[in-house]
């Protein structure tokens, strides 16, 4: 099978793709990582050790439902209103 050469999207394009995708979109690890300002390796580590967003594996392909990623992100985030709260 001949492999096609497509231009790799830039980081800015991946971020835009993540945030403009509908909530039920299936996104690859690189796109999710860009949207959350994480590295793809960090998401791989979460996938192995646990504690990351839920993902779907189809063959060798990993996909994340955007809705699940946003729910995980919200659950792991803290709202901080002052710098004194950040160290607590």
N, C-alpha and C positions, 0 to 999 in steps of 0.2 A: 504494500500500500504506500503510495507516494504521499509524503507529508507536505502540507502547504505551509508557506512562510507568511504568517500574518504579522503585522506590526504589533509589538507589545504595547499595551496601554500604559500611559504614564501614571504616576501616583495620583496626580490630580484627577485624571480621568476615572481611575478606580474609585476614588472618594466620591466623585459625582455620581458614578454608577450605583454605588451602595445607597446613597441618600435619596436618589431619584427612583430607585426600584420600588415596586409595590411591596406591601408587607408580606405577601405570600410568595414572593420571588425566591427561587433557589439560587444561591450565590456561592461562588467558589471561595476557597480559603484566602486567596490573595486579595480578593475584593473585600471580604469581611474584615481582614486585617487592616487594610487601608482605611476603611470606613471607621474603624474603632481606634485608629492610631496605634496599632499593635504590629508586631512582625508576624509573618506567617509561621515562623518557628515557634513563637509563643502559643499560637493556636494549636500547633502540632503537639506541643508539650501538654497543653490542657487536654487534648484528645487522648493522650497516652495515660496521663496521671489522674485525669478527672478534674472537675471543677470548672470546666469551660462550658460554652454554649452547646446545646444539643445539636447534633449534626446527623446527616444521612449519608450512608455509604452505598454507592451503586457501583459495583465492581471495584475498580481502583480509584474511583472519583468520589471525593468528599464534597458535599454540598450542605449549606446552611440555609434554613428558612429565615428570612430577614426578621420576621416577627419573633422567632425564638431568640435570635441574637439580641434584639432590642430588649426583650424581657430579661435575659441574663445580664445585660449591661446595666439595666435599671436596678436589678436586685443587688448587684455588686458595687453600685455607686453610693457615695455618701454626699449629702447636701451639706456644704460648709458655708457659713455666713461670716466667719471671721478667721483670721490666721490662728487664733488661740485654739479653735476647734480642730484644726488640721493635725495637731500633734497628739490629740487625745485618742 
